[in-house]
Amino acid sequence: MPTTQEAQNRFKATVYHALSDPIRLEILDFLREEEKCVCEIIPQLNIIQPVFHGT
């Protein structure tokens, strides 16, 4: 059974891994000021929807 510290470290590693994708960081930057629809995000980041959906 992992300790609380080990569980926290695993959680942090998961979050950092998710943030290591440049597209995800671009999406977070774009959403920083307000909530947006996918139909607004896709053209702004110049990506196709299947790529967006897979992130």
C-alpha positions in Angstrom: 0.0 0.0 0.0 1.5 3.3 -1.0 2.1 6.0 1.6 0.3 9.3 1.4 3.5 10.9 0.1 3.9 8.3 -2.6 0.3 8.8 -3.7 0.8 12.5 -3.8 3.9 12.1 -5.9 2.2 9.8 -8.3 -0.7 12.3 -8.7 1.8 15.1 -9.3 3.6 13.0 -11.9 0.3 12.4 -13.7 -0.5 16.1 -13.8 3.0 17.1 -15.0 2.8 14.4 -17.7 -0.5 15.7 -18.9 0.9 19.3 -19.0 4.0 18.1 -21.0 2.0 18.2 -24.3 2.5 21.5 -26.1 -1.1 21.4 -27.5 -2.5 21.0 -24.0 -0.5 24.0 -22.8 -1.8 26.1 -25.7 -5.4 25.1 -24.9 -4.9 26.1 -21.2 -3.5 29.4 -22.3 -6.4 30.0 -24.6 -8.9 29.1 -21.9 -7.2 31.1 -19.2 -9.6 34.1 -19.4 -12.9 32.4 -20.0 -14.7 29.2 -20.9 -14.8 28.5 -24.7 -16.5 26.0 -27.0 -14.5 23.5 -28.9 -15.7 25.2 -32.1 -13.7 28.3 -30.9 -10.6 26.4 -29.7 -10.0 24.3 -32.9 -9.6 27.3 -35.3 -7.6 29.3 -32.8 -5.0 26.6 -32.4 -5.1 25.6 -36.1 -5.7 21.9 -35.2 -8.1 19.3 -36.5 -10.8 18.0 -34.2 -9.6 14.3 -33.9 -6.2 15.7 -32.6 -8.1 17.9 -30.1 -10.4 15.1 -29.1 -7.4 12.8 -28.3 -5.8 15.2 -25.9 
